[in-house]
Amino acid sequence: MSFYLRKSIKAGPFRFNLSKSGIGVSTGIPGFRAGTGPRGHYVHMGRGGVYYRATLGARSQPHPPQPTKPTQRASAQAFRPSGVVMEDVTGSTAFELQPTSSDDVVEQLNGASSRVAWGWWAIGVAFLLGLVTLPFGLIVWVLAAPGCAWLVLNDRAHKTVVLFYDVHDDHSSWFDSLVTQWDWLTDSQRVWRVLQSGAVTTTYQFKTNSGAGRLLSRVTGSATTSGPKELATNIAVPSIRAGKAALYFLPDRALVRDGKHFSDVGYAHLHASAGHTRFIEDAALPGDAVQVDHTWQYVNVKGGPDRRYKDNRQLPVMRYSTLDITSPQGLQWQLQVSRDGATAAVAKALSASPGPQIRTASEPKVQQIPQRNSVTKPRRPVSASASAPPAARSGLVGTRGANPASTATASEIPRALLTRTPTRHTVDGVTFTAIDIETTGLDPSTDQIVEIGLVKFTADGTVLDEFATLVDSPGSSLGAREVHGIDDADLTGAPRLDQALPEAFAFMAGTALVAHNLDFEGGFLAAAAAHTRLSLPPVLGLCTLQTSRRQLEGRAFSLTAMYKTATGGWNEQRHTALGDARAVREVLLWLLRTSPHRLYLTQAPPAAIPVPMRQCAISCRPVGLSRASVAELLDAFPQSPVVRIGDPPAILQYQAVLTDAAEDGRLTYEEAAALTDQARLTRLTGTQLRQLHQKAWEAAFPEHSSDWAALSATDRKEMYLLADALGLTDLADELRHVIEASAEPPPSAEARYLQGLRIAILGDHSEIIDLRKEAESYGARLAVNITKTVRWLATSTPEATDSRHTTARTLGLPIISPAEARTRLAEAIREAELKAFERQRQIDEQLAQRRQREAEADAYWRPTWRSWELDYDPPRQPWGD
């Protein structure tokens, strides 16, 4: 038990109280006493044994945010103790951020917010004092009223910082646009700020968190156009508040607030990006949100409902917009907005700041001016009049990126030519990187990269590595979407530009960067580097379009035409970044290989200096399947030796689909489509996905010998069909060679129709034997032992009492006659034929389109080498590029 000394010391009308909690002071008259101490301010009144005591402005313990709201195929239900480690994602607070501006606006705001408002305290004390001294209290109120009014006005004057902005030129239109676009947020029903985030890494966590890939802790926020109460200004102030923190966007800076402390961040240091997320919501659904799917409170490994739970309620999967606002100094705000598509315009407006161009006096000074009326904030920005006092105008002087120590600026990519004139720089030993990008539009100053594909290779054609990912840059124009086919929904979960670009730059560093129209790719790379405050990597640019037009005679030099010239075929992955980058590689190799004279570089590529790189979470775009085999799917992903961690829950789901497919020995069209949808979510390369397919194939045939020639024809057929369906082309080719060497007929398409059907056919009558042969010819699996996986049993002796008939009765399996079995087989075959017919119709349509293109005059697509190269770029023809 601890002891302490409590003592009171009087000094005139004041009493000082010494206690274990600290020192307090009070004053008053008999029957009423007011004071302050370590636990807050208080009043105490009463006589004759009846007393009243109240603590005013006591410090209440802040309620911690409710942990866990899952997202990214995530769930919003309450956190379960499943071992998910939550990490803070709020970045630096205003206490930790150093102001980026040189004036004293932040200092004055901090002083105003920390000042005690004595006026209201005086009113409270005067009211209570008059109340306990009635009827003489009326005199107290009359005498105290003027002093209290003066104190309130004085507090308002000293707790208000006045800023008058005189915004001109493009900065005025930019800020006006920002305020206009802010309506997207203010009109949204719900805004949240993410405080904590934790990755789901185990199967148990995945099952008990509704299939969540990540758990989030959120706090409800709001978006307005009214600034902090300490600021009086002549413009609207776009603002975001969440708990005790807030962001306020002024024309020359963004104010950051935590509690009563302010800091600021210049727009040159601010980065904003928008996107979308899938969020499983269990709270009240916002009316402006879009539901895109559903899940359950408890899920199984495949994402379906866990049947072990009775009250396993269904939860909606909502599509929310996201807005990330960050700075190199540590600012980090992750926002979710209920209104779909509400953040793209806001992020674009924030990113389009032309830099501080606000007219201001040479020594900007913010005055604290007494105010007698409450400050009102107009909905639209209004420029201060030209007659406004210069001392009342505030802003920054300078240009964007004026501090070279803090910001790396982009420069143009140095370029070289391929020439027949011998130089010291041969292509031998040069490492090339073919690049293609898809964008939201054609203007690098306003549009952004939405997909990037890279192929690193040598002059002899050896592919060293590949890299590809979508980039979370929504807002593609209609024309751009018609070209590349990327909708904003496809960008869910894709890395932001500032996450993908460092790895892409490290990938291409020290190589010759090859593009078909380098002006386009180079312009967007330079703009992206400037936007993310990165330096362009050391590369040497090389344009195959420029080379083709100088070296070749022909009518068309587009990438499509040159790929047709180089390979004789058509690029089936056209307008996917990786597919077009691979096409650029083919064009360059064809130029090097078929040139009548050896081609040289006009200058040497930079030295291959390793560049530090951190992997980003790639999100690759799969191509559509033209058949049930997923070979095209695996080929559409980067073929890379780099091992990526990927997304563990998504990988588990991908493996679950593979396991189901391998167990019944086939891959249906539905399963192939499910693999296509799930492949992007795994964040793995094509090489890693192929390894998963190899393991699934091996698990399906664990006891089969590697001596395939010693296996039965049926076993070899099943192994071949599954390898072919899983896209394991090398393995399928080896098995096919063994089948051909054994003089066996190759498996027909019909041999896959009934591979998911397991039945039992008992007896040795001719009708039974014919039925068994027909079922095997269509791929049905004939069971030797009767288990619950058998669909039905066909027999000519249904009353038999042997073990197989008895087991079928025990399991409740249908026991049918050969005639009924033949009817069921016919129905199953007819259903499979209809599916195969529909798929074949799609394949035929694709083939017809391909033949129509191939029917064009071959000479049109086949340019010839000029007798000599041009030393200038010939004028472009309207049909040529």
Disulfide bonds with the S-S distance in Angstrom:
none
